[in-house]
Amino acid sequence: MGKKEEKKQVKEDDTLVKDQEQVNSENIEETLDKKEENTEETGTESAETIKLKQELAEAKDKYLRLFAEFDNFRKRTNKEKLEMRKTAAQDTLSAFIPVLDDFDRAKKNHDDDNSEEEFTEGVMFVYEKIMTFAKSRGLEAMDSTGEDFDPDFHEAITEIPAPTEEMKGKIIDTIERGYKLNDKIIRYAKVVVGK
């Protein structure tokens, strides 16, 4: 079923519920009006009139509850669809992360002064395009080195003695970068922590 058909069906369902409740309320109100006319003539309110008023109040209450429940269902469904769209590419981008890791290692090796590795302008251009593509899809690399260790974002591979007192409990080195997809972690950063 397409989006237009779904919207049409939801609208029809909503209209059907409203119409049915309105008919029930109108029937009870008509009967109640007739009874009130009789009550005005006789001067007393009959048990049947009281019963009809209660039924009217119950029907209105039922209608309001049903309408609220349907509205909550619609909001919840829309929220779930939005979440699904945000993370629809998660599997593909998760499989793409090792390629980004390889590019990062090659770039890091090239940036090392002692390395003879070449990172040509064309390869750098491809790297930039891949990173731009990943960011446009909501993939974001987490920078961890020098940050406080947080088990909600990091996976500690090992602990080593901290080089300075300030580095205790902080991340000394990042073995594998962590990634988020639309603020949801899809890979935790693997890090070395100072103790």
VEXSE-206717 format. One line per field, with one value per residue: x, y, z of N, C-alpha, C, O in turn; residue in three letters. Coordinates in Angstrom, 3 decimals, decimal comma, m for minus. Layout:
// VEXSE-206717
n.X [X;...]
n.Y [Y;...]
n.Z [Z;...]
ca.X [X;...]
ca.Y [Y;...]
ca.Z [Z;...]
c.X [X;...]
c.Y [Y;...]
c.Z [Z;...]
o.X [X;...]
o.Y [Y;...]
o.Z [Z;...]
code [ala;...]
END
This chain:
// VEXSE-206717
n.X [0,849;0,663;1,943;0,030;m2,301;m2,308;m2,595;m5,100;m6,675;m6,342;m7,526;m10,142;m10,861;m10,725;m12,727;m14,946;m15,121;m15,625;m18,067;m19,809;m19,806;m20,883;m23,432;m24,507;m24,417;m26,114;m28,569;m29,083;m29,197;m31,457;m33,501;m33,256;m33,915;m36,628;m37,580;m36,998;m38,761;m41,152;m40,726;m40,734;m43,372;m44,625;m43,238;m41,514;m38,522;m37,962;m36,945;m36,037;m35,135;m32,955;m31,372;m30,876;m29,380;m27,092;m26,209;m25,639;m23,521;m21,674;m21,336;m20,172;m17,810;m16,662;m16,271;m14,390;m12,209;m11,680;m11,021;m8,718;m7,062;m6,770;m5,477;m3,071;m2,075;m1,669;0,329;2,392;2,896;3,789;6,131;7,627;7,969;9,551;11,866;12,638;13,284;15,480;17,434;17,621;19,710;21,629;22,782;24,138;25,934;27,346;28,716;30,353;32,146;34,700;36,120;36,453;38,099;40,419;41,182;41,688;43,902;45,785;46,043;47,024;49,457;50,695;50,928;52,862;56,168;58,387;57,568;57,445;55,290;52,970;50,356;48,382;47,124;44,745;43,813;43,439;41,383;39,332;39,072;38,129;35,672;34,334;34,153;32,552;30,217;29,510;29,044;26,874;24,902;24,503;26,425;28,898;32,137;33,646;35,720;38,159;40,648;42,394;40,112;37,872;37,435;34,541;32,268;29,887;30,400;32,861;35,058;37,199;40,275;42,717;44,634;47,117;50,021;49,590;51,079;51,237;49,979;47,591;46,487;45,353;42,697;41,883;41,675;44,353;45,164;43,544;42,435;40,548;38,315;35,215;31,788;28,869;25,468;23,255;23,236;23,067;24,887;26,753;29,070;31,319;34,085;37,330;39,663;42,704;43,340;44,533;45,971]
n.Y [m1,177;2,191;5,439;7,468;5,968;4,859;7,170;7,993;5,826;6,000;8,469;7,913;5,948;7,461;9,357;7,651;6,639;9,024;9,797;7,641;7,816;10,362;9,998;8,206;9,880;11,950;10,590;9,857;12,410;13,473;11,818;12,458;15,187;15,024;13,737;15,673;17,664;16,439;16,280;18,954;19,513;17,829;18,431;16,913;14,943;12,040;8,602;7,442;9,610;10,453;8,212;8,315;10,670;9,858;7,869;9,469;11,007;8,939;8,070;10,336;10,438;7,994;8,507;10,627;9,324;7,287;8,814;10,128;7,907;6,957;9,161;9,119;6,674;7,299;9,308;7,801;5,885;7,532;8,514;6,143;5,483;7,639;7,202;4,757;5,528;7,149;5,347;3,536;3,036;1,868;m0,786;m0,893;1,283;0,452;m1,746;m0,387;0,974;m0,371;0,201;2,951;2,914;1,738;3,714;5,778;4,697;4,533;7,237;8,222;6,848;7,973;10,634;10,388;11,297;9,626;7,794;6,257;6,035;6,932;9,210;10,038;12,932;12,368;10,117;11,324;13,046;11,211;10,099;12,341;12,711;10,329;10,636;12,932;11,940;9,989;11,613;13,089;11,191;10,928;9,665;9,792;10,294;9,526;11,438;10,445;10,357;11,689;12,407;11,967;8,677;6,949;4,517;4,355;5,210;4,245;1,418;m0,204;m1,467;m2,008;m1,080;1,292;2,587;5,977;8,706;11,227;12,829;14,090;12,615;10,342;8,096;9,005;8,809;7,408;6,447;5,787;2,874;1,856;3,873;5,157;5,214;7,153;7,072;9,327;10,293;7,905;5,293;3,205;1,844;1,208;3,066;1,691;1,729;2,807;3,163;5,423;4,655]
n.Z [0,000;m0,926;0,152;m0,245;m0,381;2,171;3,762;2,846;3,696;6,509;6,943;6,097;7,999;10,347;9,825;9,638;12,274;13,676;12,471;13,205;16,013;16,234;15,170;17,065;19,341;18,465;18,167;20,827;21,948;20,611;21,567;24,236;24,176;23,487;25,760;27,663;26,879;27,532;30,259;30,983;30,538;32,378;34,669;36,224;36,344;34,650;35,313;33,039;31,531;33,043;32,763;29,994;29,869;31,207;29,445;27,248;28,260;28,665;26,019;24,845;26,346;25,584;22,881;22,977;24,199;22,325;20,090;21,065;21,483;18,865;17,732;19,171;18,244;15,534;15,756;16,970;14,973;12,875;14,052;14,314;11,607;10,776;12,311;11,201;8,609;9,125;9,991;7,955;6,193;7,726;7,767;5,296;5,520;7,770;6,765;5,092;6,657;7,266;4,889;5,100;7,341;6,264;4,424;6,272;7,679;5,594;4,963;7,387;7,487;5,277;6,169;8,085;8,716;8,310;6,495;3,268;1,720;m0,810;m1,214;m3,437;m5,217;m6,514;m5,104;m2,642;m3,328;m3,903;m1,346;0,091;m1,221;m0,540;2,245;2,359;1,184;3,110;5,360;4,417;4,481;7,133;8,641;11,054;12,229;15,362;17,392;19,590;20,956;23,663;24,991;27,846;29,119;28,252;28,787;27,383;24,859;24,133;23,728;25,747;24,927;26,093;29,040;29,817;31,541;32,362;30,619;31,791;34,763;34,221;32,159;33,185;33,193;30,796;27,184;25,552;23,046;19,915;18,601;16,760;15,090;16,325;15,180;14,465;13,485;12,566;15,274;16,628;17,937;15,904;15,771;18,301;19,573;19,626;22,084;23,817;27,178;29,678;32,839]
ca.X [0,000;1,472;1,741;m1,241;m3,382;m2,309;m3,176;m6,520;m7,312;m6,360;m8,530;m11,457;m11,101;m10,969;m14,039;m15,936;m15,261;m16,282;m19,461;m20,555;m19,987;m21,771;m24,789;m24,941;m24,655;m27,289;m29,751;m29,316;m29,605;m32,836;m34,372;m33,163;m34,684;m38,048;m37,879;m36,980;m40,015;m42,167;m40,429;m41,192;m44,827;m45,077;m42,586;m40,597;m37,561;m38,189;m35,760;m35,557;m34,389;m31,676;m30,613;m30,436;m28,297;m25,898;m25,765;m25,037;m22,220;m20,802;m21,027;m19,212;m16,551;m16,126;m15,819;m13,151;m11,146;m11,373;m10,338;m7,380;m6,305;m6,450;m4,497;m1,800;m1,633;m1,169;1,605;3,381;3,217;4,612;7,442;8,319;8,354;10,654;13,038;13,036;13,939;16,783;18,405;17,440;20,988;22,591;23,514;25,046;27,008;28,168;29,598;31,234;33,097;36,076;36,758;36,882;39,252;41,587;41,585;42,282;45,233;46,650;46,307;47,895;50,770;51,249;51,248;54,052;57,354;59,326;56,967;57,684;54,011;52,417;48,904;48,296;46,049;43,532;43,348;42,951;40,107;38,381;38,875;37,256;34,323;33,741;33,817;31,410;29,061;29,162;28,457;25,559;23,975;24,359;27,508;29,810;33,230;33,832;37,106;38,241;41,953;42,474;38,832;37,641;36,875;33,109;31,873;28,728;30,883;34,165;35,352;38,606;41,007;43,731;45,034;48,563;50,326;49,405;52,341;51,174;48,889;46,365;45,975;44,728;41,272;41,626;42,037;45,709;45,222;42,350;42,795;39,529;37,388;33,796;30,927;27,463;24,567;22,181;23,384;22,956;26,179;26,697;30,297;32,014;35,512;38,223;40,653;43,656;43,057;45,613;45,577]
ca.Y [0,000;3,393;6,467;8,151;5,048;4,758;8,407;7,973;4,833;6,552;9,536;7,272;5,322;8,535;9,913;6,635;6,624;10,276;9,762;6,673;8,390;11,510;9,465;7,712;11,029;12,672;9,791;9,988;13,796;13,635;11,156;13,241;16,417;14,661;13,450;16,944;18,348;15,774;16,633;20,321;19,475;17,181;19,073;16,003;14,265;10,598;7,753;7,203;10,807;10,395;7,142;8,811;11,643;9,082;7,238;10,526;11,320;7,798;8,069;11,419;10,017;6,944;9,161;11,360;8,340;6,630;9,800;10,315;6,686;6,948;10,220;8,601;5,646;7,980;9,942;6,745;5,313;8,508;8,550;4,903;5,594;8,588;6,494;3,745;6,219;7,648;4,267;2,557;2,750;1,449;m1,983;m0,548;2,136;m0,354;m2,537;0,572;1,524;m0,869;0,921;4,225;2,610;1,538;5,033;6,516;4,157;4,943;8,683;8,376;6,359;8,989;11,831;10,108;11,825;8,553;6,872;6,498;5,819;8,060;9,394;10,975;13,925;11,676;9,289;12,278;13,523;10,111;10,036;13,470;12,436;9,268;11,220;13,829;11,071;9,381;12,665;13,462;10,129;10,966;8,934;10,738;9,658;10,074;11,681;9,954;10,536;12,840;12,559;11,092;7,384;6,810;3,205;4,492;5,528;3,635;0,056;m0,215;m2,658;m2,216;0,084;1,450;3,686;7,299;9,444;12,338;12,708;14,596;11,632;9,206;7,984;9,549;7,936;7,674;6,167;5,180;1,770;1,889;4,984;4,850;5,940;7,372;7,314;10,185;10,320;6,556;4,645;1,949;1,133;1,829;3,297;0,800;2,693;2,485;4,123;5,629;4,371]
ca.Z [0,000;m1,020;1,177;m0,487;m0,016;3,639;4,289;2,519;4,573;7,861;6,942;6,028;9,302;11,306;9,495;9,978;13,741;14,061;12,021;14,016;17,349;16,114;14,989;18,376;20,212;17,969;18,508;22,265;22,205;20,141;22,540;25,464;23,962;23,571;27,174;28,398;26,568;28,362;31,651;31,183;30,594;33,622;35,816;36,914;35,481;34,798;35,425;31,680;31,137;33,757;32,130;28,698;30,112;31,534;28,205;26,438;28,847;28,386;24,590;24,620;26,950;24,712;21,652;23,264;24,440;21,059;19,262;21,630;21,227;17,441;17,521;19,695;17,298;14,344;16,109;17,202;13,670;12,154;14,699;13,947;10,200;10,705;12,848;10,234;7,498;9,580;10,144;6,879;5,547;8,748;7,350;4,203;6,021;8,676;5,921;4,421;7,642;7,087;3,789;5,680;8,202;5,405;3,949;7,396;7,936;4,487;5,118;8,564;7,074;4,377;6,946;8,881;8,024;8,002;5,537;1,848;1,051;m1,543;m1,155;m4,558;m5,181;m6,939;m3,986;m1,637;m3,844;m3,691;0,103;0,464;m1,744;0,275;3,552;2,136;0,980;4,401;6,212;3,878;4,880;8,592;9,292;11,675;12,970;16,704;17,784;20,955;21,575;24,563;25,693;28,990;28,734;28,527;28,253;26,497;23,520;23,870;24,168;26,146;24,517;27,126;29,844;29,950;32,461;31,746;30,538;32,754;35,743;33,581;31,203;33,876;32,896;29,457;26,075;25,077;21,614;19,325;17,706;15,711;15,319;16,466;14,240;14,787;12,364;13,087;16,736;17,182;17,767;15,152;16,123;19,419;19,343;20,377;22,569;24,881;28,259;30,643;34,229]
c.X [0,894;1,127;0,394;m2,409;m3,485;m2,981;m4,685;m7,263;m7,418;m7,428;m9,945;m11,821;m11,468;m12,361;m15,149;m16,188;m16,008;m17,763;m20,301;m20,823;m20,955;m23,219;m25,330;m25,287;m25,910;m28,575;m30,085;m29,795;m31,047;m33,818;m34,412;m33,965;m36,187;m38,449;m37,903;m38,246;m41,142;m41,984;m40,921;m42,706;m45,299;m44,432;m41,660;m39,710;m37,701;m36,863;m35,165;m34,738;m33,020;m30,774;m30,067;m29,308;m26,996;m25,328;m25,081;m23,643;m21,225;m20,386;m20,005;m17,832;m15,867;m15,544;m14,488;m11,983;m10,708;m10,605;m8,910;m6,494;m5,879;m5,384;m3,118;m1,221;m1,015;0,186;2,707;3,835;4,102;6,022;8,266;8,793;9,553;11,945;13,554;13,759;15,333;17,830;18,304;18,762;22,031;23,410;24,542;26,218;27,902;29,156;30,638;32,338;34,509;36,833;37,263;38,097;40,528;42,097;42,253;43,701;46,221;47,009;47,250;49,326;51,451;51,699;52,478;55,292;58,324;58,813;57,298;56,405;53,546;50,895;48,621;47,096;44,711;42,944;42,778;41,577;39,018;38,043;37,913;35,821;33,610;33,308;32,618;30,128;28,582;28,498;27,073;24,496;23,823;25,424;28,532;30,858;33,365;35,327;37,235;39,544;41,977;41,201;38,800;37,034;35,422;32,648;30,624;29,140;32,140;34,239;36,847;39,235;42,034;43,949;46,557;48,822;50,244;50,738;52,393;49,984;47,550;45,709;45,360;43,221;40,887;42,110;43,401;45,786;43,908;42,804;41,854;38,545;35,959;32,991;29,505;26,700;23,368;22,113;23,146;24,277;25,997;28,008;31,009;33,494;36,324;39,451;41,589;43,514;44,250;45,113;46,538]
c.Y [1,239;4,393;7,166;7,275;4,902;5,985;8,434;7,018;5,361;7,630;8,958;6,628;6,364;9,127;8,950;6,600;7,869;10,249;8,831;7,231;9,573;11,047;8,969;8,864;11,784;11,926;9,931;11,398;14,040;13,021;11,955;14,538;16,143;14,422;14,744;17,748;17,764;16,157;18,043;20,355;18,903;17,792;18,161;15,311;12,768;9,851;7,496;8,389;10,800;9,348;7,603;9,832;10,913;8,410;8,247;10,872;10,198;7,774;9,161;11,043;8,963;7,547;9,870;10,402;7,664;7,579;10,018;9,100;6,615;7,993;9,773;7,537;6,285;8,629;8,908;6,126;6,252;8,571;7,316;4,950;6,527;7,944;5,474;4,394;6,690;6,545;3,211;2,140;2,205;0,236;m1,669;0,275;1,389;m1,210;m1,665;1,093;0,939;m0,198;2,269;4,026;2,451;2,868;5,837;6,032;4,581;6,419;8,932;7,939;7,377;10,234;11,639;10,529;10,730;7,607;7,273;6,323;7,103;8,054;10,455;11,909;13,286;10,825;10,188;12,810;12,467;9,998;11,131;13,246;11,373;9,824;12,168;13,026;10,493;10,412;13,064;12,431;10,034;10,208;9,932;9,977;10,334;10,253;11,355;10,287;11,831;13,080;11,677;9,789;7,316;5,481;3,244;4,743;4,753;2,205;0,017;m1,543;m3,025;m0,924;0,099;2,565;5,026;8,044;10,634;12,094;13,129;13,550;10,406;9,233;8,551;8,564;8,359;7,511;5,528;4,120;1,746;2,996;4,471;5,689;6,025;7,548;8,054;10,107;8,968;5,846;3,335;1,170;1,920;1,986;2,335;1,628;2,082;3,578;4,206;5,349;4,979]
c.Z [0,000;0,073;1,010;m0,068;1,494;4,250;4,047;3,450;6,000;7,970;6,917;7,363;10,344;11,090;9,887;11,482;14,205;13,706;12,894;15,410;17,307;15,975;16,327;19,318;19,790;18,321;19,990;22,595;21,767;21,137;23,832;25,341;24,073;25,028;27,990;28,132;27,419;29,830;31,949;31,314;31,923;34,855;36,591;35,893;35,709;34,889;34,046;31,178;31,791;33,108;30,775;28,843;30,424;30,279;27,290;26,958;28,565;26,918;24,258;25,153;26,073;23,443;21,884;23,483;23,142;20,141;19,757;21,351;19,756;17,120;18,012;18,769;16,056;14,617;16,281;15,879;12,867;12,729;14,328;12,496;10,044;11,208;11,840;9,055;7,888;9,599;9,041;6,247;6,517;8,310;6,270;4,705;7,003;7,884;5,217;5,350;7,498;5,941;4,296;6,585;7,376;4,850;5,064;7,691;6,844;4,598;6,282;8,229;6,157;5,150;7,823;8,086;7,595;6,924;4,112;1,033;0,379;m1,415;m2,206;m4,411;m5,571;m5,822;m2,887;m2,040;m3,610;m2,201;0,569;m0,013;m0,913;1,625;3,432;1,955;2,316;5,320;5,729;4,230;6,395;9,342;9,801;12,483;14,335;16,963;19,256;21,664;22,385;25,355;26,932;28,490;29,172;27,936;27,375;25,047;23,131;24,385;24,470;25,748;25,592;27,905;29,912;30,961;31,730;31,728;31,505;33,679;35,129;32,680;31,870;33,625;31,542;28,399;25,527;23,558;21,160;18,329;16,510;16,039;15,478;15,496;14,771;13,480;12,922;14,615;17,404;16,902;17,003;15,292;17,216;19,073;20,215;20,758;23,611;25,930;29,200;32,053;35,218]
o.X [1,795;0,159;m0,302;m3,381;m4,582;m3,824;m5,455;m8,345;m8,456;m8,150;m10,835;m12,960;m12,401;m13,091;m16,180;m17,337;m16,918;m18,613;m21,407;m21,938;m21,748;m24,124;m26,467;m26,310;m26,689;m29,560;m31,248;m30,690;m31,792;m34,827;m35,466;m34,625;m36,927;m39,516;m38,723;m38,755;m41,975;m42,961;m41,458;m43,256;m46,245;m44,978;m41,057;m40,091;m37,571;m35,802;m33,952;m33,748;m32,024;m29,576;m28,918;m28,384;m25,927;m24,114;m24,083;m22,700;m20,062;m19,230;m19,081;m16,815;m14,659;m14,470;m13,562;m10,881;m9,515;m9,642;m7,984;m5,317;m4,743;m4,485;m2,112;m0,012;0,040;1,098;3,825;5,024;5,066;6,997;9,462;9,899;10,466;13,001;14,763;14,746;16,260;18,990;18,844;18,906;23,203;24,631;25,681;27,367;29,101;30,304;31,684;33,355;35,467;38,052;38,373;39,010;41,584;43,304;43,263;44,600;47,359;48,152;48,164;50,289;52,656;52,731;53,079;55,443;59,023;59,538;57,416;56,423;53,702;50,251;48,621;46,197;43,669;41,730;41,762;40,709;37,914;36,881;36,996;34,868;32,422;32,215;31,762;29,082;27,387;27,504;26,191;23,310;23,103;25,351;28,977;30,525;33,218;36,109;36,516;39,537;41,639;41,201;39,600;36,226;35,105;32,635;30,328;28,358;32,451;33,569;37,670;38,789;42,194;43,520;47,200;47,947;50,763;51,462;53,467;49,113;46,503;44,498;44,886;42,561;39,711;42,849;43,590;46,393;43,250;43,470;42,304;38,004;35,556;33,443;29,005;27,215;22,562;21,042;23,036;24,733;25,207;28,063;31,266;34,077;36,039;40,171;41,326;43,562;44,899;44,006;46,354]
o.Y [1,341;4,224;7,427;7,751;4,829;5,866;8,841;7,341;5,199;7,700;9,439;6,744;6,179;9,371;9,372;6,538;7,781;10,622;9,202;7,128;9,767;11,624;9,269;8,835;12,215;12,543;10,105;11,573;14,732;13,627;12,111;14,948;16,923;14,848;14,897;18,430;18,495;16,336;18,306;21,127;19,409;17,703;18,616;15,119;12,290;10,396;7,350;8,197;11,115;9,566;7,312;9,856;11,307;8,386;7,938;11,010;10,464;7,493;8,932;11,292;9,020;7,156;9,734;10,653;7,491;7,173;10,085;9,247;6,249;7,734;10,019;7,505;5,856;8,516;9,102;5,873;5,810;8,670;7,425;4,504;6,242;8,120;5,342;3,850;6,637;6,784;2,114;0,997;2,093;0,239;m2,132;0,001;1,662;m1,377;m2,159;1,598;1,705;m0,043;2,684;4,852;2,965;3,112;6,501;6,839;4,944;6,803;9,751;8,586;7,604;10,823;12,619;10,159;10,898;6,714;8,454;6,446;8,201;7,009;11,647;11,692;13,633;10,810;9,861;13,002;12,793;9,825;10,871;13,553;11,503;9,516;12,195;13,379;10,509;10,110;13,348;12,760;9,169;10,105;10,812;9,129;11,551;9,321;11,913;10,483;12,906;13,873;10,751;9,783;7,593;5,324;2,266;4,525;4,617;1,837;0,183;m2,607;m4,193;0,157;m0,943;3,393;5,181;8,020;11,004;11,269;12,584;13,598;9,510;10,254;8,576;7,623;9,498;8,329;4,822;4,426;1,630;3,048;3,491;6,740;5,111;8,097;7,486;9,879;8,899;5,804;2,474;m0,018;3,117;1,155;2,180;2,148;1,029;4,767;3,201;5,736;4,835]
o.Z [0,833;0,815;1,990;0,519;2,046;5,138;4,917;3,941;6,642;8,965;7,619;7,815;11,125;12,051;10,411;11,918;15,031;14,515;13,287;15,923;18,228;16,579;16,690;20,003;20,640;18,726;20,354;23,421;22,461;21,496;24,447;26,296;24,672;25,469;28,895;29,021;27,956;30,558;33,025;32,100;32,526;35,954;37,563;34,738;36,836;34,583;33,897;30,471;31,139;32,927;30,442;28,030;29,958;30,078;26,639;26,179;28,260;26,601;23,478;24,505;25,845;22,988;21,084;22,995;22,892;19,490;18,949;21,023;19,454;16,319;17,347;18,535;15,589;13,798;15,803;15,687;12,242;11,983;14,059;12,191;9,269;10,601;11,646;8,561;7,080;9,260;9,182;5,813;6,158;8,470;6,331;4,358;7,067;8,295;4,796;4,875;7,601;6,012;3,961;6,603;7,744;4,815;4,834;7,925;7,140;4,354;6,186;8,640;6,264;4,828;8,262;6,922;6,596;6,485;3,787;m0,191;0,912;m1,502;m1,898;m3,598;m5,014;m5,614;m2,275;m1,189;m3,172;m1,832;1,349;0,704;m0,619;2,100;4,317;2,500;2,611;5,979;6,539;4,275;6,895;10,567;9,064;13,311;14,455;16,772;20,085;22,879;21,891;26,296;27,062;27,561;30,329;26,715;26,688;24,122;21,947;25,350;23,570;26,176;25,948;27,501;30,046;31,212;30,625;32,723;31,980;33,405;35,479;32,462;31,172;33,818;31,180;28,685;25,097;22,868;21,924;17,340;15,370;17,144;14,852;15,041;15,427;12,506;13,660;15,178;18,628;15,759;17,391;14,973;17,085;18,377;21,403;19,905;24,192;25,615;29,488;32,428;36,427]
code [met;gly;lys;lys;glu;glu;lys;lys;gln;val;lys;glu;asp;asp;thr;leu;val;lys;asp;gln;glu;gln;val;asn;ser;glu;asn;ile;glu;glu;thr;leu;asp;lys;lys;glu;glu;asn;thr;glu;glu;thr;gly;thr;glu;ser;ala;glu;thr;ile;lys;leu;lys;gln;glu;leu;ala;glu;ala;lys;asp;lys;tyr;leu;arg;leu;phe;ala;glu;phe;asp;asn;phe;arg;lys;arg;thr;asn;lys;glu;lys;leu;glu;met;arg;lys;thr;ala;ala;gln;asp;thr;leu;ser;ala;phe;ile;pro;val;leu;asp;asp;phe;asp;arg;ala;lys;lys;asn;his;asp;asp;asp;asn;ser;glu;glu;glu;phe;thr;glu;gly;val;met;phe;val;tyr;glu;lys;ile;met;thr;phe;ala;lys;ser;arg;gly;leu;glu;ala;met;asp;ser;thr;gly;glu;asp;phe;asp;pro;asp;phe;his;glu;ala;ile;thr;glu;ile;pro;ala;pro;thr;glu;glu;met;lys;gly;lys;ile;ile;asp;thr;ile;glu;arg;gly;tyr;lys;leu;asn;asp;lys;ile;ile;arg;tyr;ala;lys;val;val;val;gly;lys]
END
